[in-house]
Amino acid sequence: MFCFQCQETFKNSGCINNGVCGKTSEVANLQDFLIWISKGLSEIAVKGKDKESEVVDRVILNLFTTITNANFDNTAIKERIVKTVELMNSLREDKDYSEAARWSSVDFSEISEKINSQEVSILSEKNEDIRSLKELITYGLKGMAAYTRHAKVLGYESERVNNFIIKAMAELLKEKTIDELISLTLETGSMGYEAMATLDSANTKTYGNPEISEVNIGTRKNPGILVSGHDLKDFEMLLEQAKDSGVDIYTHSEMLPANYYPKFKKYENFVGNYGNAWWKQRDEFEAFNGPILMTTNCIVPPKNSYKDKLFTTGAAGYPGCEYIEEDKDGYKDFSKIIEMAKKCDAPEEIEKGSIVGGFAHSQVMELADKVIENVKNGDIKKFIVMAGCDGRMSDRNYYTEFAKKLPDSTIILTAGCAKYRYNKLNLGDINGIPRVLDAGQCNDSYSLIQIALALVDAFGVESVNDLPIVYNIAWYEQKAVIVLLALLSLGVKNIHLGPTLPAFLSANVVKVLVDNFGISGITNVEDDLKTLVMK
């Protein structure tokens, strides 16, 4: 295997035996093959002028399946390979296709050699710079696919985004110049921004605009179900099915922002948030005692002590853990999880108190006059965008220390699980405005962009680069990649990215990003404070 799509990849170079995330070489190679034939399916659709919904849905699910920490189940991935090849065989015409689009066998005894070959792997492209850009685009498409699928289950989609995903996947099979790939990279970012906008509309029109909310982080005495991941539709279905069961529902990690949506607050058994970022789940899931539903990625290989209580759905999967299917109408029956919860002990309380969040764009716009007044009078001197991902490596303590040492005149804008590095610190407020404004999930980085664009108008400057806003963003996986590309497509410059720059960026591609966008890595807290905040 070879995989370098996440920030924790081995020695910031590439995983070659097993993934640091926990996936086996078999799963890694199956995922590479799934992406390869998904490009082939896209080519068939493009050449046949056929982007019917079945093709779009299949490619989007396949991309989502291969996001870091989403699906470790080789059986499930094989099933998706079979369905993809069968769809290819049903649509293929008498045209000139690439090998990926010509693939027709679903006999794994015949295709195992191909699956394990370098021909379909990341390393099939020998030119390092071409490979770097193609992987950057591929990872952006994976993040875009995740956001697109979340919107689709709520009945919202963008035809432009759907068509772009299919077009871009097909383009990645072709020989391309550096300039052509740079152009496609920025187009990927632009479409990523539209995908986030579509998901924002889906979430807010379905569940209401997020509200400033005080979220309980303690526990009650009832048995509970813990929900992690990003899919709000799954969360809603579980809440509705469990509302009269005597079982409490808690969010974990990236599901925390569900606590901010008005529609969910009507459920009396919706208790609050339990625990922290995804990487602490092995201890926190064990302490929770009850069953856990993983709606999307961020699975850590489970301990045996709770593995039989871990359920997956959607793009997620783990061998030995029960998978919850949806019916033809998109309904999922969570009764088995609810009945299991009734027989479990109540969660062990691991902390007490509350945290505040819900500062999405609509809510912050209501505070706009107050924010602008505090900027103009000098009480707020800078906004620090610290959105992105958290991870298990100790070098991420940097973000906690950075937040602690920020001047009292600064406001942190955040979204994604990176917030768990500082959202429970007592950083206070500025004239009633909390110093940590949490917009929500990683896709809610869209809110941070909308806030910045509104401030451009309010202050009458030419672009977001003229505002007192700086960017110190942590990344981990592919949804962070599409957020980064969206920012670049909007012309945002001088983003600091850490803890390390992506291993999939070649030296020449890094130079392009530095020269054109001022992208840089992080160094140490003291020096970065001087560079970002004190200048």
DRENFILO-300833 format. One line per 2 residues: for each residue x, y, z of C-alpha. Coordinates in steps of 0.05 Angstrom, whole numbers, plus 32768, in hexadecimal, padded with zeros to 4 digits. Example, Ala and Ser with C-alpha at 12.3 -4.5 7.8 and 13.67 -1.06 7.14 Angstrom:
BEGIN
80F6 7FA6 809C ~ 8111 7FEB 808F;
END
This chain:
BEGIN
8000 8000 8000 ~ 8012 8049 7FFC;
7FE7 807F 801B ~ 7FF8 80C7 802E;
7FB3 80E8 802D ~ 7FB0 80FA 8077;
7FDB 8127 80A3 ~ 7FF2 80EE 80D0;
800E 80C4 8097 ~ 804D 809E 80AB;
8089 80CD 80B4 ~ 8063 8100 808B;
8076 80D7 804E ~ 8045 809E 8044;
8029 805F 8065 ~ 8045 8021 8042;
8032 7FE6 806F ~ 7FF4 7FFA 8096;
7FD3 803D 809C ~ 7FE0 8067 80D9;
7F94 806E 80D9 ~ 7F8F 8023 80E4;
7F7B 800C 809E ~ 7F9D 7FCE 8083;
7FC4 7FCB 8042 ~ 7F8B 7FA1 8025;
7F58 7FD8 8034 ~ 7F87 800E 801A;
7F91 7FEB 7FD8 ~ 7F47 7FDC 7FD1;
7F39 8026 7FDC ~ 7F6C 803A 7FA7;
7F4A 800A 7F76 ~ 7F06 8026 7F88;
7F1E 806D 7F78 ~ 7F3E 8055 7F37;
7EFE 8035 7F1C ~ 7ED5 8070 7F36;
7EFF 809B 7F07 ~ 7EEF 8068 7ED1;
7EA4 806C 7EDF ~ 7EA9 80B8 7EDC;
7ECC 80B4 7E98 ~ 7E94 8087 7E7D;
7E60 80B9 7E96 ~ 7E85 80F5 7E78;
7E90 80D4 7E34 ~ 7E49 80BB 7E33;
7E2E 80FF 7E47 ~ 7E0C 80D9 7E7F;
7E12 80F2 7EC6 ~ 7DD3 80D0 7EDF;
7DC9 80D1 7F2A ~ 7DDE 8089 7F33;
7E24 809A 7F18 ~ 7E2A 80D8 7F43;
7E12 80B4 7F82 ~ 7E41 807A 7F76;
7E7F 80A5 7F6A ~ 7E6F 80D2 7FA6;
7E65 8096 7FD4 ~ 7EA6 8077 7FBC;
7ECD 80B6 7FC8 ~ 7EAF 80BE 800D;
7EBE 8075 801E ~ 7F09 8081 8014;
7F0F 80BE 8042 ~ 7F3E 80B2 807C;
7F1F 808C 80B6 ~ 7EDD 8080 8092;
7EDC 8038 807C ~ 7F0A 7FFF 8091;
7EDD 7FC7 8079 ~ 7EFB 7FA2 803E;
7EB9 7F7D 8032 ~ 7E92 7FBE 802C;
7EC6 7FDC 7FFE ~ 7EC5 7F9E 7FD2;
7E79 7FA5 7FCD ~ 7E81 7FED 7FB5;
7EB5 7FD6 7F82 ~ 7E84 7FA3 7F67;
7E4B 7FD5 7F62 ~ 7E78 8007 7F40;
7E91 7FD5 7F0C ~ 7E4A 7FBC 7EFF;
7E34 8004 7EF2 ~ 7E6F 8010 7EC4;
7E5E 7FD1 7E9D ~ 7E15 7FE8 7E95;
7E28 802D 7E7B ~ 7E67 8020 7E51;
7E60 802E 7E06 ~ 7E8C 8020 7DCA;
7EBD 8058 7DD7 ~ 7F07 8062 7DE4;
7F0F 805C 7E30 ~ 7F49 805A 7E61;
7F59 8019 7E83 ~ 7F33 802F 7EC2;
7EF4 803A 7E99 ~ 7EFD 7FF7 7E74;
7F01 7FCE 7EB4 ~ 7EC9 7F9B 7EB4;
7ED9 7F61 7EE4 ~ 7EBB 7F5A 7F29;
7EDE 7F17 7F37 ~ 7F0F 7F27 7F70;
7F38 7EEA 7F62 ~ 7F46 7F08 7F1E;
7F50 7F50 7F31 ~ 7F78 7F48 7F72;
7FB9 7F51 7F4C ~ 7FA0 7F93 7F2F;
7F87 7FAB 7F73 ~ 7FCB 7F9F 7F92;
7FF2 7FBC 7F58 ~ 8013 8000 7F54;
7FEB 800E 7F14 ~ 7FAE 8025 7F3C;
7FD2 8042 7F77 ~ 7FE6 8089 7F87;
802C 807A 7F6E ~ 8014 8068 7F28;
8023 80B0 7F14 ~ 806F 80B4 7F10;
8075 8100 7F0A ~ 8076 8118 7F52;
8058 815C 7F43 ~ 8020 8141 7F17;
8012 810C 7F4C ~ 8011 8141 7F82;
7FDD 816B 7F5F ~ 7FB2 8130 7F4A;
7FB0 8118 7F92 ~ 7FA2 815E 7FAC;
7F66 8160 7F7D ~ 7F50 8119 7F8E;
7F52 8128 7FD9 ~ 7F2B 8168 7FCD;
7EF7 813F 7FA7 ~ 7EF2 810F 7FE2;
7EE3 8148 8011 ~ 7EB2 8166 7FE0;
7E8F 8122 7FD8 ~ 7E85 811E 8023;
7E63 8162 8026 ~ 7E3A 8153 7FE7;
7E20 8111 8003 ~ 7E0B 8132 8045;
7DE3 8166 801E ~ 7DC4 8132 7FF0;
7DA6 8109 8028 ~ 7D82 8148 803E;
7D67 8153 7FF7 ~ 7D99 8189 7FE1;
7DCC 8184 7FA9 ~ 7DF0 81AF 7F77;
7DF0 8195 7F30 ~ 7E2E 81BE 7F22;
7E53 819C 7F5B ~ 7E3B 8157 7F46;
7E50 8162 7EFE ~ 7E94 817D 7F14;
7EA4 8141 7F40 ~ 7E97 8112 7F05;
7EBE 813F 7ED4 ~ 7EF9 8147 7F02;
7EFE 80FD 7F12 ~ 7F00 80EE 7EC7;
7F34 8124 7EBB ~ 7F62 8104 7EEE;
7F6A 80C8 7EC0 ~ 7F88 80F4 7E8A;
7FCE 810E 7E7F ~ 7FCF 8156 7E98;
8001 818F 7E9C ~ 8012 81B1 7EDD;
7FEC 81F0 7EC8 ~ 7FAE 81C7 7EB6;
7FAF 81A5 7EF9 ~ 7FB8 81E6 7F1F;
7F7C 8201 7EFB ~ 7F54 81C2 7F0D;
7F6B 81C8 7F55 ~ 7F4F 820E 7F5C;
7F0E 81F9 7F39 ~ 7F09 81C1 7F6C;
7F0E 81F5 7FA3 ~ 7ED8 821F 7F83;
7EA9 81E4 7F7D ~ 7EBA 81D0 7FC4;
7EA2 8214 7FDB ~ 7E61 8209 7FB6;
7E5B 81C3 7FD5 ~ 7E63 81E2 801A;
7E2F 8217 800A ~ 7DFE 81E1 7FF4;
7E09 81BA 8034 ~ 7E00 81F9 805D;
7DBD 8205 803B ~ 7DA9 81BC 8046;
7DBA 81BE 8090 ~ 7D9C 8202 80A1;
7D5D 81FA 8078 ~ 7D51 81B6 8097;
7D65 81C2 80DF ~ 7D65 820E 80E6;
7D9F 823E 80ED ~ 7DD0 822A 8124;
7DC6 8252 8164 ~ 7DF7 8267 8199;
7DF1 822C 81C9 ~ 7E0C 8216 820C;
7E1A 81CC 8204 ~ 7E1B 819C 823F;
7E59 8170 8242 ~ 7E44 8149 827F;
7E17 810C 8283 ~ 7DD3 80F5 829E;
7DC0 80B3 82C0 ~ 7D9D 8095 8284;
7DBE 8064 8254 ~ 7DD6 8087 8215;
7DE8 8083 81CB ~ 7E25 80A9 81B2;
7E24 80C5 816B ~ 7E63 80D9 8146;
7E73 80EF 8100 ~ 7E51 8126 80D6;
7E0E 810E 80BB ~ 7DD5 8137 80D8;
7DA0 810E 80B5 ~ 7DB7 80CF 80D8;
7DB7 80F5 811A ~ 7D70 810D 810F;
7D56 80C7 80FF ~ 7D76 80AB 813E;
7D5A 80E3 816A ~ 7D15 80D8 814F;
7D17 808D 8158 ~ 7D33 8092 819F;
7D09 80CB 81B9 ~ 7CDB 80A1 81E5;
7D0C 8069 81F5 ~ 7D2A 8083 8236;
7D6E 8085 8213 ~ 7D97 80C5 8211;
7DBB 80DC 81D2 ~ 7E00 80FD 81D5;
7E2C 8119 819E ~ 7E76 810C 8197;
7EAD 8130 8171 ~ 7E95 814D 812F;
7E4C 8141 8141 ~ 7E51 8176 8178;
7E32 81AD 814C ~ 7DF1 8187 814A;
7DE6 81A7 818E ~ 7DE1 81EB 816C;
7DA6 81DC 813D ~ 7D61 81F1 8155;
7D3D 81B5 813A ~ 7D65 8184 8164;
7D59 81AA 81A5 ~ 7D11 8192 81A9;
7D28 814C 81BB ~ 7D2A 8146 8207;
7D58 810A 8204 ~ 7D8D 8131 81DE;
7DBE 813C 8217 ~ 7DFC 815F 81FB;
7E42 814D 81E7 ~ 7E6D 8115 8203;
7EB8 8116 81FC ~ 7EE8 8138 81CD;
7F07 8130 8188 ~ 7F04 80EF 8160;
7F49 80D5 8174 ~ 7F36 80CE 81BD;
7EFD 809F 81AE ~ 7F1E 805E 81C4;
7F1C 8075 820C ~ 7EDD 809F 8208;
7EB3 806A 81E3 ~ 7EC7 8037 8218;
7EB3 8066 8251 ~ 7E70 8077 822F;
7E57 802F 823B ~ 7E1F 8033 8207;
7E1E 8028 81BC ~ 7E3F 8058 818B;
7E27 806B 8145 ~ 7E5C 8082 8113;
7E38 80A8 80DD ~ 7E77 80B9 80B4;
7EC2 80B8 80BA ~ 7EF0 80C1 80F6;
7EEE 8078 810C ~ 7F29 8060 8136;
7F31 8014 8136 ~ 7F06 8002 8173;
7F19 7FDD 81B2 ~ 7EF9 7F99 81BC;
7ED8 7FB5 81FB ~ 7EA6 7FDD 81D0;
7EAE 7FC3 8189 ~ 7E6C 7F9E 818D;
7E4B 7FE0 81A0 ~ 7E67 8007 8164;
7E37 800F 812A ~ 7E46 802F 80E7;
7E1C 804B 80AE ~ 7E23 8072 806E;
7E69 8073 8052 ~ 7E87 805A 8093;
7E98 8012 80A4 ~ 7EC3 7FE7 80D0;
7ECA 7F9B 80CC ~ 7EA4 7F78 8104;
7E78 7FB5 8113 ~ 7E30 7FB3 80FE;
7E1D 7FDF 80C2 ~ 7DDA 8003 80C0;
7DBE 8003 807A ~ 7D8B 8034 805F;
7D4D 801F 803A ~ 7D38 8038 7FF5;
7D1B 8077 8015 ~ 7D59 8087 803C;
7D3D 8070 807F ~ 7D6A 804D 80B1;
7D50 8021 80E9 ~ 7D78 802F 8128;
7D4D 8004 8155 ~ 7D85 7FD2 8163;
7DB2 8009 817D ~ 7D7A 8025 81A9;
7D69 7FE0 81C6 ~ 7DB3 7FD3 81D4;
7DB9 8016 81F7 ~ 7D80 8005 8227;
7DA8 7FCB 8242 ~ 7DE8 7FF5 824E;
7E00 801C 8289 ~ 7DFC 8068 8287;
7E39 808B 826C ~ 7E73 8097 829B;
7E7A 80E2 82A6 ~ 7EBE 80F8 828D;
7EB3 8143 8296 ~ 7E81 8177 82AD;
7E6B 81BB 8297 ~ 7E5A 81D8 8253;
7E78 81F6 8214 ~ 7E5C 822C 81E7;
7E54 8227 819B ~ 7E25 8237 8162;
7E48 8272 8142 ~ 7E36 8263 80FA;
7E31 829C 80C9 ~ 7DE8 82AE 80D6;
7DF4 82B3 8121 ~ 7E34 82DB 811A;
7E11 830A 80E9 ~ 7DE0 831A 8121;
7E1D 832F 814A ~ 7E3D 8354 8110;
7E32 839B 812A ~ 7E4F 8387 816D;
7E8B 8365 814D ~ 7E99 83A0 811E;
7E94 83D1 8158 ~ 7EC7 83A9 8180;
7EF6 83A7 8145 ~ 7EF0 83F1 8138;
7EFC 8404 8181 ~ 7F38 83D6 8184;
7F1D 83A3 81B6 ~ 7F21 836D 8180;
7F63 8373 815B ~ 7F64 8332 8135;
7F3C 82F4 8121 ~ 7F62 82B3 811F;
7F44 827C 80F4 ~ 7F57 823B 8116;
7F28 820C 80F1 ~ 7F38 81C6 80DA;
7F46 8182 80F7 ~ 7F62 8166 8137;
7F8F 8129 813B ~ 7FB3 80FD 816D;
7FFB 8114 8163 ~ 801B 813B 819C;
8031 8173 816D ~ 7FE8 818A 816C;
7FF1 81A4 81B2 ~ 800C 81DF 818C;
7FC5 81F6 817E ~ 7FB2 81F5 81C8;
7FEF 821D 81DB ~ 7FE4 824D 81A1;
7F9C 825A 81B8 ~ 7FB2 8264 8201;
7FE7 8297 81EE ~ 7FBC 82C0 81BE;
7FB2 8308 81D6 ~ 7F70 8317 81F9;
7F5E 8344 81BE ~ 7F58 8309 818E;
7F1C 82DE 8179 ~ 7F24 8296 8162;
7EF6 8281 8128 ~ 7EF2 8236 8124;
7ECD 81FC 8104 ~ 7EDE 81B2 8103;
7EFB 8186 813A ~ 7F39 81B2 813F;
7F11 81D9 8173 ~ 7F19 81A2 81A6;
7F60 81BB 81B1 ~ 7F46 81FB 81D1;
7EFA 81FE 81D5 ~ 7EFA 81E9 821F;
7F2E 821D 8233 ~ 7F16 8259 825A;
7F2A 828E 8228 ~ 7EF4 82BF 823D;
7ED1 82F2 8210 ~ 7ED8 8337 81F3;
7E9E 8363 820A ~ 7E70 8327 820A;
7E8A 8307 81CA ~ 7EAA 82C3 81DA;
7EF3 82BE 81C4 ~ 7EE5 827B 81A3;
7EAE 827D 816F ~ 7E9E 8236 8159;
7E78 8233 8117 ~ 7E6F 81E7 8118;
7E88 81AD 80EE ~ 7EC2 81B0 80BC;
7E8F 81BF 8084 ~ 7E79 81FB 80AD;
7EBA 821C 8099 ~ 7E89 8238 8065;
7E6E 8262 809E ~ 7EB3 827D 80AD;
7EBA 8291 8064 ~ 7E76 82B4 8066;
7E8A 82D9 80A5 ~ 7ECA 82F1 8084;
7EA5 8307 8045 ~ 7E73 832E 806F;
7EAC 8351 8092 ~ 7EC9 8364 804F;
7E89 838A 8040 ~ 7E84 83A7 8086;
7ECA 83C4 8085 ~ 7EC9 83D7 803C;
7F0A 83B3 802A ~ 7F1B 8391 7FE9;
7F23 8349 8001 ~ 7F27 831C 803D;
7F72 8324 803A ~ 7F69 836C 8050;
7F44 8359 8090 ~ 7F62 834F 80D5;
7F5A 8303 80CA ~ 7F93 82D0 80CA;
7F90 8286 80BD ~ 7FB2 8250 80E7;
7F8F 8211 80D0 ~ 7F9A 81C9 80E6;
7F8C 8192 80B4 ~ 7F85 8146 80B8;
7F5B 812A 807F ~ 7F3A 8138 803D;
7F01 8164 8054 ~ 7F36 8194 806D;
7F55 8191 8027 ~ 7F16 81A9 8004;
7F0D 81E1 8037 ~ 7F55 81F7 8029;
7F49 81F5 7FDE ~ 7F08 821C 7FE6;
7F2F 8253 800B ~ 7F64 8255 7FD5;
7F2F 8259 7F9E ~ 7F14 8297 7FC2;
7F58 82B7 7FC2 ~ 7F67 82B0 800C;
7FB2 82B6 8018 ~ 7FE6 82AA 804E;
7FC6 826D 806D ~ 7FF1 8249 80A0;
7FE5 81FE 809C ~ 7FFB 81CA 80CE;
8012 81A3 80F4 ~ 8036 818F 80B4;
802C 81A0 806C ~ 800B 8166 8045;
803A 812F 8031 ~ 8018 812B 7FED;
802F 8171 7FDB ~ 8070 816E 7FB3;
80A5 81A3 7FBE ~ 8092 81C5 7F7C;
8048 81C5 7F8C ~ 8057 81E2 7FD1;
807F 8219 7FAD ~ 8043 8229 7F81;
8016 822F 7FBF ~ 804A 825A 7FE3;
8056 8288 7FA7 ~ 800D 8291 7F95;
7FE9 828C 7FD8 ~ 801C 8295 800E;
800E 8250 802C ~ 803E 823E 8063;
8046 820C 809B ~ 8048 8219 80E5;
8088 8220 810E ~ 8080 822B 8159;
804D 8250 8182 ~ 8078 828D 8194;
8091 829A 814D ~ 804D 828D 812D;
802C 82BD 815E ~ 805D 82F3 8148;
8051 82E4 80FF ~ 8005 82DD 8100;
7FED 8307 813A ~ 8020 833A 8151;
8032 8357 810D;
END
